[in-house]
Amino acid sequence: MKKIKMKKYEKRKIWISLITSLLMIISVVAFSLNLRNTEEESKNLRFKIGNSIVEVKMVYLENETTEVEKNYHPNLEDFINKKFYFFVDARLRDKAIRLLSFLNYFTILNEACFQNFECNNEQLPIKNCDDNFILFEHSEKEEIRKEEKCIFLKGNETTIDKVIDAFFYEMKNKKD
């Protein structure tokens, strides 16, 4: 009779351990999924443009972009229904598309060569700061700067996303 009671007790102990372990695993998974969703939501910015909402997926949180130097604080109205030329250093092209795609919703964008910069496409017009111009410049410095009608976004392959996010946050904060 002792053996029977012992077996029941051991089986019960195993079941309780399994259920407890399962609950712990489910809790951890649920917590991580909820945390990931919260982070994704907090990294998305929404801009109301006319009757449309345009959502931008951010790479950095706003407080992670504070070291980007800025002498220009963009405003949506600076771009709506205006024509801009742009030049992107080839090393930054993949990252710059995120900002250019956003601006393309409400701005006329044309690629051009920037005067005194190496340009590998002879068919593009050559422009300077007399024209509205956005220049993605490869640099070790992280900066958003405006000179005349030129907007310079400076960064390298790993920091340009931070500069672009700082641009978006500045634009969003100016709008609110």
C-alpha positions as CSV (number, residue, x, y, z in Angstrom):
1,M,0.0,0.0,0.0
2,K,2.9,2.3,0.6
3,K,4.1,1.8,-2.9
4,I,0.8,2.8,-4.4
5,K,0.6,6.0,-2.4
6,M,4.2,6.8,-3.3
7,K,3.5,6.4,-7.0
8,K,0.4,8.6,-6.9
9,Y,2.4,11.2,-5.0
10,E,5.2,11.1,-7.5
11,K,2.8,11.3,-10.5
12,R,1.1,14.3,-8.9
13,K,4.5,15.9,-8.3
14,I,5.5,15.4,-11.9
15,W,2.2,16.8,-13.2
16,I,2.5,19.9,-11.0
17,S,6.0,20.5,-12.2
18,L,5.0,20.1,-15.8
19,I,2.1,22.5,-15.4
20,T,4.2,25.0,-13.6
21,S,6.9,24.8,-16.2
22,L,4.4,25.2,-19.0
23,L,2.8,28.3,-17.3
24,M,6.2,29.8,-16.9
25,I,7.1,29.3,-20.6
26,I,3.8,30.7,-21.8
27,S,4.2,33.7,-19.6
28,V,7.7,34.4,-20.9
29,V,6.6,34.1,-24.5
30,A,3.5,36.3,-24.0
31,F,5.6,38.9,-22.2
32,S,8.2,39.0,-25.0
33,L,5.5,39.3,-27.7
34,N,3.8,42.1,-25.9
35,L,7.1,43.9,-25.3
36,R,8.0,43.6,-29.0
37,N,4.6,44.9,-30.1
38,T,5.0,47.9,-27.7
39,E,8.5,48.6,-29.0
40,E,7.3,48.4,-32.6
41,E,4.4,50.7,-32.0
42,S,6.5,53.3,-30.1
43,K,9.0,53.3,-33.1
44,N,6.3,54.2,-35.7
45,L,5.4,57.8,-36.4
46,R,2.2,58.8,-38.0
47,F,1.8,62.0,-40.1
48,K,-1.5,63.3,-41.2
49,I,-1.2,64.7,-44.7
50,G,-4.4,66.0,-46.0
51,N,-7.0,63.2,-45.5
52,S,-4.3,60.5,-45.4
53,I,-2.2,59.1,-42.6
54,V,1.3,58.1,-43.5
55,E,3.1,55.9,-41.1
56,V,6.9,55.8,-40.9
57,K,8.8,52.9,-39.3
58,M,11.5,54.3,-37.1
59,V,14.8,52.6,-36.4
60,Y,15.7,54.7,-33.3
61,L,13.7,56.1,-30.4
62,E,13.7,59.8,-30.2
63,N,16.0,60.0,-27.2
64,E,18.5,57.9,-29.2
65,T,18.8,60.7,-31.8
66,T,19.7,63.6,-29.5
67,E,23.4,63.7,-30.4
68,V,22.6,64.4,-34.1
69,E,23.7,68.1,-34.7
70,K,20.9,70.2,-36.1
71,N,20.8,73.8,-37.4
72,Y,17.6,73.0,-39.3
73,H,14.3,71.9,-37.9
74,P,12.2,70.6,-40.8
75,N,8.5,71.3,-41.0
76,L,6.0,69.4,-43.2
77,E,4.9,72.7,-44.8
78,D,8.5,73.2,-46.0
79,F,8.0,70.3,-48.5
80,I,4.2,70.1,-49.4
81,N,3.6,70.7,-53.1
82,K,7.2,71.9,-53.7
83,K,9.8,70.6,-56.1
84,F,13.1,69.2,-54.6
85,Y,16.2,67.8,-56.2
86,F,18.1,65.2,-54.3
87,F,21.5,63.5,-54.4
88,V,22.5,60.4,-52.4
89,D,26.0,59.2,-51.9
90,A,26.0,55.6,-53.3
91,R,27.0,54.2,-49.9
92,L,23.8,55.6,-48.3
93,R,21.3,54.9,-51.1
94,D,19.5,52.0,-49.4
95,K,18.9,53.9,-46.2
96,A,18.0,57.2,-47.9
97,I,15.1,55.6,-49.7
98,R,13.1,55.6,-46.4
99,L,13.0,59.4,-46.2
100,L,12.7,60.0,-50.0
101,S,9.7,57.6,-50.2
102,F,8.0,59.5,-47.4
103,L,8.7,62.9,-49.0
104,N,7.5,61.6,-52.3
105,Y,3.9,61.4,-51.0
106,F,3.6,65.2,-51.1
107,T,6.7,66.6,-52.8
108,I,8.0,66.4,-56.3
109,L,11.4,64.8,-56.2
110,N,13.9,64.6,-59.0
111,E,17.4,63.1,-58.8
112,A,20.2,65.5,-59.7
113,C,23.9,65.9,-59.4
114,F,25.2,68.4,-56.8
115,Q,27.7,70.9,-58.0
116,N,31.3,70.1,-57.0
117,F,30.3,66.5,-55.9
118,E,31.3,63.4,-57.9
119,C,28.3,62.2,-59.9
120,N,28.3,59.0,-61.9
121,N,25.3,59.9,-64.1
122,E,26.0,62.5,-66.8
123,Q,22.4,62.6,-67.8
124,L,21.3,64.1,-64.5
125,P,21.0,67.9,-64.3
126,I,23.7,69.7,-62.1
127,K,22.1,71.8,-59.3
128,N,23.3,73.8,-56.4
129,C,21.9,75.6,-53.3
130,D,19.9,78.0,-55.5
131,D,17.5,75.1,-56.0
132,N,15.6,73.2,-53.3
133,F,18.0,70.4,-52.8
134,I,18.4,67.4,-50.3
135,L,21.8,66.0,-50.1
136,F,22.7,62.7,-48.3
137,E,26.4,63.1,-47.7
138,H,28.7,60.4,-46.4
139,S,30.4,61.6,-43.3
140,E,31.6,60.5,-39.9
141,K,29.6,63.5,-38.5
142,E,25.9,63.0,-37.7
143,E,24.2,66.2,-38.8
144,I,21.1,67.9,-40.3
145,R,22.0,71.3,-41.7
146,K,20.5,73.8,-44.0
147,E,22.4,76.3,-46.1
148,E,20.4,78.5,-48.5
149,K,18.0,76.1,-50.1
150,C,20.1,73.0,-49.5
151,I,19.3,70.4,-46.7
152,F,22.3,68.3,-45.8
153,L,21.9,65.0,-44.0
154,K,25.3,63.7,-43.0
155,G,26.2,60.2,-41.7
156,N,27.8,57.0,-42.6
157,E,26.4,53.6,-43.4
158,T,25.7,52.9,-39.8
159,T,24.6,56.3,-38.6
160,I,22.5,57.7,-41.4
161,D,19.4,55.9,-40.1
162,K,19.8,57.9,-36.8
163,V,20.1,61.2,-38.8
164,I,17.0,60.3,-40.9
165,D,15.1,59.4,-37.7
166,A,16.2,62.7,-36.1
167,F,14.8,64.5,-39.2
168,F,11.5,62.7,-38.9
169,Y,11.2,63.4,-35.1
170,E,12.0,67.1,-35.8
171,M,9.3,67.2,-38.4
172,K,6.8,65.5,-36.2
173,N,7.5,67.7,-33.2
174,K,7.2,70.8,-35.4
175,K,3.9,69.6,-36.7
176,D,2.3,68.9,-33.2
